[in-house]
Amino acid sequence: MIQRLLVCRSRGFDPYENLALEEALLHRVGEGELILYLWQNERTVVIGRNQNPWKECRTALLAEEGGHLARRLSGGGAVFHDLGNLNFTFLMNEADYDLPRQLAVLERACRSLGIPAQRSGRNDLLADGRKFSGNAFYKHNGKAYHHGTLMVDVDLERVQRYLSPSKAKLAAKGVDSVRSRVVNLREFVPDLTIPRLADALIAALAEVYAVAPAISRPDEAAAFQACHSERSEESVPFPSVQALSPNEFDLRGLTEKYASDAWLYGPKLPFTLSVEDRFPWGGVEIQLQVESGVVRSARVYTDAMDETLAERLERSLVGSAFRGEALEERLQGAALPDRQAADLRSLLRKAL
C-alpha cells in the first residue's frame, strides 16, 4: 500500500541524464513509496527498448539538426520530445503498481485544467479523439514504472519530420500520418504552461492517493522548491508530498550507458533472412544470420508492450536449424501467448 509520496523533477534537458535518473529512481524507490518523476528532453526521439532505430526515425537528419536519439527501458513505440512536452514517470514496488489509479492521476490533472481527457486502449490518452499522451511500462526485480508524455506545445512539424513509422503501423492505426494522430493541450487551454501542468499533476497525485501529510525536513522542502520553481512561476508543495532531489544520485555510469552506441543501436548483423509484419499486439521484424544451415545470430525489433519479447525470441531462435518446423519448434520455448505464437509461426512459414 502506498504510504509515502515523493516528487522528483529533473533540472536538465539531456535525454541520457534524464533516462539515467529515471533508472536510478527505480532502484531507489522503497516499500510503500510512490515517486512521481517529472522531466523534459530537448529535441529527442525516444524509441522503445526493442525497436529498430533506422525504421522508426530519420537518424541522420535528427543528428544533423542537433537532435538526440535515445532508447528507453520500456517497450512500445517511438515518440518525439521537445520543451513543449512534459514527461512523467510513476515509480513504485510491483506490489503497489495500479495502472488505473496512475491513469486517474493524469485524467484528474487534465480535467482540472479544462481538458476533456479520456483513456483509449491500454496506453494512450485522448482529447477530442486525438492523442496527447502515450504511455509505456517496465517491471524488473519487483519494481515497476509507468511513464509517458504530455504534449502541451510540441512542435508538430518536427514530429512529422523526424519520426518515420512503417506504413503498416499507420494503416493499423487507421490514419494517414503521424501528425494527424496527435494534439497539443494548448488547443484546449491556450495559456497552459509546463509548470502549471506539473502543479496539476502533483495536486492530482495528492488527491488520488490521499496519504497522510508528510513531515519534510527543511532541506528537502528547499530542494523541492528550488527544483520545481527554477524554470517556472512560484509553486508550493502539497503537505502529503515530499521532495526528492536529483542531486543525491551519481548518474555518470548510467548516463554513459544510455548515450552509448551499444545501447542506442545494438549490433548490426548481416542477415540471410529479414521478415516483418504488424499484428494486433504490435509490429515485429526478425533478422536471422544463417551459417551452414544453422541460425548463428538473431535480432528482433518490436514495439510490442512486452519489453522482454525481443530477448526471448532471440534466445530461442539462435542455434535452430534453418527450417520451418525447427524454427516453429523453437518458438514454443519462448513461452508466448497462443495468438502471438501463431502469428509468429505464420510469419516465419511464409518467409521460408
N, C-alpha and C positions, 0 to 999 in steps of 0.2 A: 504494500500500500504506500502511495506517495505521501510522505510526511514533511518533505522539505523541498522548496522551490528555489532554484538559482537561475540567474540570468548572466550570461557572458556575452559581451559584444566585442568583436574584433575591431582593432583600431586601424588596420591597414586594408589595402585592396589587392594584395598579392594573392593569387589563387592558390599557390603552392603552400604559402604560410597559413592561409585560411583552412585549407583541407588538412594540413598538419595539426592545427589547433582542434579541428573537429575530431580527429582520431585521438588526440591527447585527452580531450574531454570524455570520449567514450571509455578510455582506460580509467579515467579519474572518477566517474560517477559512482556514488556509493549506494548502499542499500537504502531504499526508501526515498531516494533523491530523484528529482527530475530537473535537468538542465535545459533551459532554452538558450540556444546559441544563435545570435543574430550577426550576419556578416554580409559583406558586399565584395564582389570582384569587378575589376576594371577590364572591359573588353576581352572576355574569355568565353571560349566554347568548352563546356564541360561534358564529356562523354561518359556513358555508363561503363562499368568495370569490364565488360566483355565485348565492347563494341570495336569495330574496325574504324580507326580514325580517318582513313582515306575515303571510306564510304560515307561517313557522316558529316565531314567538314572539309571545306576548302582550305587545307592546312597551309599551303604555300601563301595564299592570299592573306590569310589571317596573320601569319608571321610578318609578311611584307608591310602590313599596315599597323604593326606594333601590338597585335593581339597575342593572346596566350591560348594554348591548348592544354586542357587539364583532364585527368581521368580520376573519377571518384571510386570509392569502395563499393557503392551500391550498384544494383543492376538498373535496367531501364534505358531510356533514350537520351539523345543529345539535347542540350539546352544552351542558350546564349545568355551571358550575364554582362551587364554594364552597371553604371552607377544609378540608373533608373530602376534597378531591381533590388529588392531586399530578400536575402536568403535566410531561411530559418532551419534550425535542427532541434528536434526534441530528442534528448538522450536520457536513458534510464536502464535499469536492470530488466532483463527479458520478462521476468515475472510481473513487472508493472507496465509492460507495453500494452497500450489500449488505443488502437488506431481510431475508432470512432470518437473517443474522448479528445484525442490530439487534434483531429479534424474539427471538432467542435470549437476548439480554441480559435482556429483560423476563421471559421464561419462567424463566430461571435464578434471577433475583432472587425471583420469586414462589414458586417451588418451594423455594428455600432457607428460606422463611418458613413452609412447610407449606401453601401454596395450590396446589390442583390446576389449574394454568393450562394452557390449550390454545388453539391458534390456530383461528380459524373464518373461512374465506374469506380475503380479502385484507387486511382492515383491522380485525378485531375479535379480542380475547382473551376467552375464556370461562372460568368456573369453575362446575362443576356445571350446565353448559348455559346459564348466564346471563352476560350481557356485563358486564365490569367495566372494559374498556379499548377505546376506539375510536381508530383511527389514521388519519392523513391525510398527504399527501406534497406536496412542492413542489420544482421544479427550475428554475433560472434562471441563465443565463450561466455554465454549467459548474459551478455549485454546487447543493447539494441539502440538503433536510432531511426528516426523518420525525418527526412529533410525534404526541402523543396524551395520553389521560387515564388515570389510575389511581384508581379510586374506592375510597377507604378507608372513609370515613364520611360520604358525601354525603347531604344532606337530600333524600330521595326524594320527599317531599311537594312540594318546590319544583320538582323536575324535572318532575313532572306539572302543576304549577301554571303554569309559565312556558312550557314547550315545547308547541307545538300543531302537530305534523306532520300532513300530509294523511292522510285515511282510506286513500287508495290506497297510501301508503307503509307504513302499518301492516298492510294486507292483504298487501302483497308480502312483509313480514317474517313473516307468519303469526301475529301476536299481536294482542291486543285493546287494549293501552295501552302508553304509554311506560314506565310504572313496572314492568310485568310483565317487561320485557326485561332489566333491569339488576340487579346485586347489588353490595353493598358487601363489601370484602375482610374487614371485621371479623366478618362472619358465619362466616368460616373461622378467623380469628385474632383473638379478641376483644380482646387487648391491643395490637394493631398500632397504631403511630403513624406519622405522616408522616415524621419524622426516621429512624425505623427502616427504613422502606421506602426512603428516599433512600440510606441506608447500604448496603442490599442491592443497589440499582441500581449504585452505584459499585463495590462488590465484584464484581458480575457483569460489569460493563464491563471491569474489570482482568483477570478470568479469561478472558472470551471473546476479548479482543483480545491479551492476553499480550504486550505490548510491553516493551522493556527499561525498567528503572526510570529515572524522570526525576530530574534533579537540580534541584530548585526553589530559587529564591532565597529567603532568609528572609522577605522582604516578601510573596512570593507565598504561602508556606505560612501566614503570619499572616493574610493576606486570606482564604484559603480557610477557615481555622479560624473566623474571626470570622463569615464569611458563613454557613457550614454549621451553626454551633452557636448562632447568635443566638436562634433560637426553639426550640431542641431540647436533648436531652441531649448530652453530650460525644461528639464524633466525630473520628476520626483519619484523615487522607487516606492512601490507598494509595501505596506508593513509585512505582508506574508512572503515577500520575495527578497532574497539575499543576492548580493553582488558576488560575482566570481571574476577576478581579474585575469586577463590573459597573460599578465606578467609573471605569474607563478610557474609557467611552463617553459621548459627548454625545448624548442621546436626545431633545432638545427638538423638533427638526423632525419626526422620525418619530413621536413621541408625538402631536403635533398632527395629523398625517395620520390616525392610527388613531382619534382621537377626533372627527374632523370629520364633519359630516353628509354631505358629499360621498362620503366613503369608506363610511360606515355604511349609507346609504340609496340612494345613486345617484340619477339623475334620475327623477322621477315623470312618466311620459309619459301624455298622453291617448292612447287607442288605439282603433282600429276593430275589431281582432281580438285576442282572447286565447284561446289554446288550451293545454291541458296534458294530460299523461298520464305514466304510470310504466312503465318498461321494465326488463328485467333489468340494464341498465347504469346506471340511475338515473332519477330524475324530471326532467321538463323543463316549463317554462312559457314560451311565446313570446308577446310582446306586440308588435303592429305598429301604427304610426300611418301612416295612408294619406291622401295628398292627391292629387287629380287622377289616381287610378288608379295611383300610384307609392308604394312604401314609403319614407317620408321618415325614419322613425326605427324602431329595433328595440331591444327589451330582452329578454334571455334570462336566466331564472333556472334553475339546475340544481344538484343535489347529486352529479352525476357526478364521479368521481375526477379526471378530466382538467380541471385548472384553466384551461386555455386554450379550452375548448369554447365557453363563452358568448361570449367576444370574437370568435372565428372565425365563429360563426353570425351575430352581429350585423353584422359587417363584410360578410358575404356577402349578407345579405338586404336591406340598405339600398340603395336605388336600383333594386330589382327592380320590374317591373310586377306589379300585384296580381292575378295569375292563377296557377292551379295549376301549369301547365307552366313558367312563368317562375320561380316560387319554387323548384320542384324542380331546375331547371337551376342556379340559384344555389347550391343545397346541394352540387352537385358541386365547386364551387370552395372548399368548406370543408375538403377533404381528410379526410373522415370515414371510419371503418371501414364496411365494407359493411352490417353489421347495423344500425349506428347510423343510417346514411344511409337505409336502407329504412324504419326506424321513424319517422324524422322526415318523410320523404316521405308516408307513410301518415297521419300526424297532420295535416299541412297539407292533404292531399287531402280528408280527412273534414271538416275545418273549413270548407273552401270549398264 
